Amino acid sequence: MYYTDRGIEELERRRGEEQVSVALLAEHLRTFTDLHPEFETAVDRLATWLARVDDEEDDDE
C-alpha cells in the first residue's frame, strides 16, 4: 500500500458501508477547500476527474 492510500483505506474502513449523494460530497469538498485553500487545485482536479470518469470509460471502448 502506498502512503497516500492510507487515507483512502481509512475512508473505506470507516465509511465504506454508507451511501452519500454527489451533492453532499461536493459540499464536503467545498468545506475542505475553504479550510485548506492550499489543496484547492488538487480537489478541483479530483472533482473534475470524478465528474468525467464515465466519459473516460466510454473512450476506452
N, CA, C and O atoms as CSV, one atom per row, in Angstrom:
chain,resi,resn,atom,element,x,y,z
A,1,MET,N,N,0.847,-1.177,0.000
A,1,MET,CA,C,0.000,0.000,0.000
A,1,MET,C,C,0.889,1.236,0.000
A,1,MET,O,O,1.864,1.312,0.747
A,2,TYR,N,N,0.550,2.184,-0.829
A,2,TYR,CA,C,1.266,3.453,-0.856
A,2,TYR,C,C,0.871,4.285,0.358
A,2,TYR,O,O,-0.230,4.149,0.891
A,3,TYR,N,N,1.787,5.148,0.785
A,3,TYR,CA,C,1.495,6.033,1.904
A,3,TYR,C,C,0.231,6.835,1.629
A,3,TYR,O,O,-0.577,7.053,2.531
A,4,THR,N,N,0.058,7.277,0.381
A,4,THR,CA,C,-1.103,8.100,0.036
A,4,THR,C,C,-2.405,7.320,0.099
A,4,THR,O,O,-3.480,7.918,0.152
A,5,ASP,N,N,-2.329,6.015,0.095
A,5,ASP,CA,C,-3.539,5.194,0.179
A,5,ASP,C,C,-4.079,5.083,1.597
A,5,ASP,O,O,-5.199,4.610,1.789
A,6,ARG,N,N,-3.319,5.504,2.581
A,6,ARG,CA,C,-3.744,5.338,3.969
A,6,ARG,C,C,-5.065,6.045,4.243
A,6,ARG,O,O,-5.945,5.488,4.900
A,7,GLY,N,N,-5.206,7.253,3.748
A,7,GLY,CA,C,-6.454,7.983,3.933
A,7,GLY,C,C,-7.613,7.329,3.206
A,7,GLY,O,O,-8.736,7.288,3.708
A,8,ILE,N,N,-7.328,6.821,2.019
A,8,ILE,CA,C,-8.364,6.128,1.248
A,8,ILE,C,C,-8.794,4.867,1.980
A,8,ILE,O,O,-9.985,4.569,2.071
A,9,GLU,N,N,-7.833,4.135,2.497
A,9,GLU,CA,C,-8.143,2.915,3.248
A,9,GLU,C,C,-8.965,3.235,4.499
A,9,GLU,O,O,-9.911,2.518,4.826
A,10,GLU,N,N,-8.600,4.317,5.198
A,10,GLU,CA,C,-9.365,4.713,6.389
A,10,GLU,C,C,-10.788,5.105,6.009
A,10,GLU,O,O,-11.745,4.726,6.684
A,11,LEU,N,N,-10.921,5.859,4.934
A,11,LEU,CA,C,-12.252,6.255,4.464
A,11,LEU,C,C,-13.101,5.029,4.162
A,11,LEU,O,O,-14.260,4.953,4.570
A,12,GLU,N,N,-12.531,4.085,3.459
A,12,GLU,CA,C,-13.272,2.873,3.113
A,12,GLU,C,C,-13.636,2.074,4.363
A,12,GLU,O,O,-14.751,1.563,4.477
A,13,ARG,N,N,-12.698,1.968,5.293
A,13,ARG,CA,C,-12.942,1.205,6.515
A,13,ARG,C,C,-14.024,1.865,7.382
A,13,ARG,O,O,-14.908,1.187,7.904
A,14,ARG,N,N,-13.945,3.181,7.527
A,14,ARG,CA,C,-14.860,3.873,8.434
A,14,ARG,C,C,-16.204,4.216,7.802
A,14,ARG,O,O,-17.221,4.248,8.495
A,15,ARG,N,N,-16.221,4.472,6.494
A,15,ARG,CA,C,-17.454,4.951,5.862
A,15,ARG,C,C,-17.897,4.102,4.680
A,15,ARG,O,O,-18.837,4.463,3.972
A,16,GLY,N,N,-17.223,2.974,4.462
A,16,GLY,CA,C,-17.443,2.171,3.269
A,16,GLY,C,C,-18.852,1.647,3.084
A,16,GLY,O,O,-19.259,1.374,1.955
A,17,GLU,N,N,-19.595,1.500,4.145
A,17,GLU,CA,C,-20.958,0.976,4.039
A,17,GLU,C,C,-21.994,2.076,3.797
A,17,GLU,O,O,-23.154,1.785,3.504
A,18,GLU,N,N,-21.575,3.336,3.920
A,18,GLU,CA,C,-22.511,4.453,3.768
A,18,GLU,C,C,-22.774,4.763,2.297
A,18,GLU,O,O,-21.953,4.470,1.427
A,19,GLN,N,N,-23.919,5.352,2.044
A,19,GLN,CA,C,-24.231,5.881,0.731
A,19,GLN,C,C,-24.417,7.379,0.890
A,19,GLN,O,O,-25.130,7.831,1.786
A,20,VAL,N,N,-23.775,8.148,0.021
A,20,VAL,CA,C,-23.892,9.603,0.070
A,20,VAL,C,C,-24.231,10.123,-1.322
A,20,VAL,O,O,-23.935,9.491,-2.336
A,21,SER,N,N,-24.847,11.269,-1.338
A,21,SER,CA,C,-25.162,11.881,-2.625
A,21,SER,C,C,-23.943,12.634,-3.140
A,21,SER,O,O,-23.053,13.000,-2.372
A,22,VAL,N,N,-23.914,12.854,-4.414
A,22,VAL,CA,C,-22.849,13.651,-5.013
A,22,VAL,C,C,-22.929,15.083,-4.483
A,22,VAL,O,O,-21.901,15.739,-4.310
A,23,ALA,N,N,-24.137,15.567,-4.226
A,23,ALA,CA,C,-24.302,16.911,-3.669
A,23,ALA,C,C,-23.641,17.023,-2.299
A,23,ALA,O,O,-23.003,18.033,-2.004
A,24,LEU,N,N,-23.787,16.000,-1.460
A,24,LEU,CA,C,-23.147,16.020,-0.147
A,24,LEU,C,C,-21.623,15.957,-0.292
A,24,LEU,O,O,-20.904,16.670,0.408
A,25,LEU,N,N,-21.137,15.117,-1.185
A,25,LEU,CA,C,-19.701,15.050,-1.433
A,25,LEU,C,C,-19.174,16.405,-1.891
A,25,LEU,O,O,-18.132,16.854,-1.414
A,26,ALA,N,N,-19.876,17.057,-2.808
A,26,ALA,CA,C,-19.460,18.373,-3.285
A,26,ALA,C,C,-19.428,19.390,-2.143
A,26,ALA,O,O,-18.518,20.216,-2.068
A,27,GLU,N,N,-20.410,19.330,-1.267
A,27,GLU,CA,C,-20.444,20.231,-0.113
A,27,GLU,C,C,-19.225,20.006,0.783
A,27,GLU,O,O,-18.599,20.966,1.232
A,28,HIS,N,N,-18.892,18.757,1.041
A,28,HIS,CA,C,-17.723,18.441,1.871
A,28,HIS,C,C,-16.422,18.891,1.196
A,28,HIS,O,O,-15.509,19.373,1.866
A,29,LEU,N,N,-16.340,18.734,-0.121
A,29,LEU,CA,C,-15.144,19.189,-0.840
A,29,LEU,C,C,-15.005,20.706,-0.757
A,29,LEU,O,O,-13.901,21.222,-0.584
A,30,ARG,N,N,-16.125,21.421,-0.880
A,30,ARG,CA,C,-16.074,22.886,-0.745
A,30,ARG,C,C,-15.624,23.289,0.657
A,30,ARG,O,O,-14.791,24.182,0.814
A,31,THR,N,N,-16.171,22.637,1.659
A,31,THR,CA,C,-15.776,22.928,3.044
A,31,THR,C,C,-14.293,22.665,3.243
A,31,THR,O,O,-13.594,23.464,3.866
A,32,PHE,N,N,-13.812,21.546,2.714
A,32,PHE,CA,C,-12.399,21.209,2.846
A,32,PHE,C,C,-11.515,22.272,2.198
A,32,PHE,O,O,-10.518,22.688,2.789
A,33,THR,N,N,-11.868,22.718,0.991
A,33,THR,CA,C,-11.031,23.726,0.331
A,33,THR,C,C,-11.139,25.084,1.016
A,33,THR,O,O,-10.190,25.866,0.972
A,34,ASP,N,N,-12.261,25.378,1.639
A,34,ASP,CA,C,-12.359,26.607,2.427
A,34,ASP,C,C,-11.396,26.558,3.616
A,34,ASP,O,O,-10.764,27.559,3.953
A,35,LEU,N,N,-11.293,25.393,4.244
A,35,LEU,CA,C,-10.410,25.230,5.399
A,35,LEU,C,C,-8.952,25.048,5.000
A,35,LEU,O,O,-8.054,25.403,5.764
A,36,HIS,N,N,-8.707,24.501,3.818
A,36,HIS,CA,C,-7.354,24.195,3.352
A,36,HIS,C,C,-7.174,24.675,1.914
A,36,HIS,O,O,-7.089,23.854,1.001
A,37,PRO,N,N,-7.115,25.986,1.698
A,37,PRO,CA,C,-7.054,26.511,0.329
A,37,PRO,C,C,-5.827,26.054,-0.456
A,37,PRO,O,O,-5.824,26.110,-1.685
A,38,GLU,N,N,-4.796,25.607,0.237
A,38,GLU,CA,C,-3.597,25.144,-0.469
A,38,GLU,C,C,-3.861,23.857,-1.264
A,38,GLU,O,O,-3.061,23.484,-2.122
A,39,PHE,N,N,-4.975,23.185,-0.981
A,39,PHE,CA,C,-5.329,21.960,-1.706
A,39,PHE,C,C,-6.414,22.193,-2.756
A,39,PHE,O,O,-6.955,21.238,-3.313
A,40,GLU,N,N,-6.728,23.440,-3.023
A,40,GLU,CA,C,-7.810,23.758,-3.956
A,40,GLU,C,C,-7.592,23.134,-5.333
A,40,GLU,O,O,-8.523,22.573,-5.911
A,41,THR,N,N,-6.378,23.227,-5.858
A,41,THR,CA,C,-6.104,22.682,-7.186
A,41,THR,C,C,-6.284,21.169,-7.209
A,41,THR,O,O,-6.900,20.630,-8.129
A,42,ALA,N,N,-5.752,20.485,-6.203
A,42,ALA,CA,C,-5.885,19.024,-6.160
A,42,ALA,C,C,-7.342,18.602,-6.038
A,42,ALA,O,O,-7.773,17.663,-6.706
A,43,VAL,N,N,-8.099,19.281,-5.198
A,43,VAL,CA,C,-9.514,18.941,-5.018
A,43,VAL,C,C,-10.282,19.223,-6.308
A,43,VAL,O,O,-11.155,18.447,-6.694
A,44,ASP,N,N,-9.959,20.327,-6.971
A,44,ASP,CA,C,-10.621,20.654,-8.233
A,44,ASP,C,C,-10.331,19.585,-9.282
A,44,ASP,O,O,-11.230,19.177,-10.019
A,45,ARG,N,N,-9.089,19.134,-9.352
A,45,ARG,CA,C,-8.732,18.079,-10.311
A,45,ARG,C,C,-9.448,16.775,-9.989
A,45,ARG,O,O,-9.926,16.090,-10.893
A,46,LEU,N,N,-9.524,16.428,-8.710
A,46,LEU,CA,C,-10.243,15.218,-8.312
A,46,LEU,C,C,-11.715,15.323,-8.682
A,46,LEU,O,O,-12.284,14.381,-9.235
A,47,ALA,N,N,-12.334,16.455,-8.384
A,47,ALA,CA,C,-13.757,16.640,-8.694
A,47,ALA,C,C,-14.004,16.564,-10.197
A,47,ALA,O,O,-14.983,15.962,-10.638
A,48,THR,N,N,-13.129,17.167,-10.974
A,48,THR,CA,C,-13.269,17.115,-12.430
A,48,THR,C,C,-13.115,15.686,-12.928
A,48,THR,O,O,-13.875,15.242,-13.789
A,49,TRP,N,N,-12.139,14.968,-12.393
A,49,TRP,CA,C,-11.932,13.576,-12.790
A,49,TRP,C,C,-13.161,12.739,-12.449
A,49,TRP,O,O,-13.629,11.955,-13.274
A,50,LEU,N,N,-13.686,12.905,-11.228
A,50,LEU,CA,C,-14.876,12.160,-10.827
A,50,LEU,C,C,-16.074,12.498,-11.711
A,50,LEU,O,O,-16.865,11.618,-12.052
A,51,ALA,N,N,-16.208,13.760,-12.077
A,51,ALA,CA,C,-17.330,14.167,-12.921
A,51,ALA,C,C,-17.250,13.532,-14.306
A,51,ALA,O,O,-18.276,13.293,-14.943
A,52,ARG,N,N,-16.031,13.260,-14.770
A,52,ARG,CA,C,-15.842,12.774,-16.145
A,52,ARG,C,C,-15.441,11.311,-16.235
A,52,ARG,O,O,-15.172,10.828,-17.335
A,53,VAL,N,N,-15.391,10.592,-15.129
A,53,VAL,CA,C,-14.872,9.223,-15.135
A,53,VAL,C,C,-15.627,8.325,-16.120
A,53,VAL,O,O,-15.004,7.491,-16.777
A,54,ASP,N,N,-16.921,8.468,-16.237
A,54,ASP,CA,C,-17.683,7.654,-17.191
A,54,ASP,C,C,-17.321,8.001,-18.630
A,54,ASP,O,O,-17.323,7.125,-19.494
A,55,ASP,N,N,-17.013,9.254,-18.895
A,55,ASP,CA,C,-16.599,9.670,-20.237
A,55,ASP,C,C,-15.313,8.965,-20.633
A,55,ASP,O,O,-15.170,8.536,-21.778
A,56,GLU,N,N,-14.376,8.839,-19.702
A,56,GLU,CA,C,-13.111,8.168,-19.969
A,56,GLU,C,C,-13.320,6.702,-20.260
A,56,GLU,O,O,-12.654,6.149,-21.135
A,57,GLU,N,N,-14.241,6.049,-19.538
A,57,GLU,CA,C,-14.527,4.642,-19.776
A,57,GLU,C,C,-15.137,4.452,-21.160
A,57,GLU,O,O,-14.833,3.471,-21.838
A,58,ASP,N,N,-15.993,5.377,-21.587
A,58,ASP,CA,C,-16.592,5.292,-22.915
A,58,ASP,C,C,-15.541,5.439,-24.004
A,58,ASP,O,O,-15.641,4.798,-25.051
A,59,ASP,N,N,-14.527,6.280,-23.769
A,59,ASP,CA,C,-13.462,6.495,-24.744
A,59,ASP,C,C,-12.582,5.262,-24.918
A,59,ASP,O,O,-12.000,5.066,-25.984
A,60,ASP,N,N,-12.478,4.433,-23.886
A,60,ASP,CA,C,-11.623,3.256,-23.929
A,60,ASP,C,C,-12.221,2.121,-24.747
A,60,ASP,O,O,-11.501,1.207,-25.148
A,61,GLU,N,N,-13.518,2.162,-25.001
A,61,GLU,CA,C,-14.188,1.061,-25.702
A,61,GLU,C,C,-13.985,1.142,-27.179
A,61,GLU,O,O,-14.482,0.293,-27.918
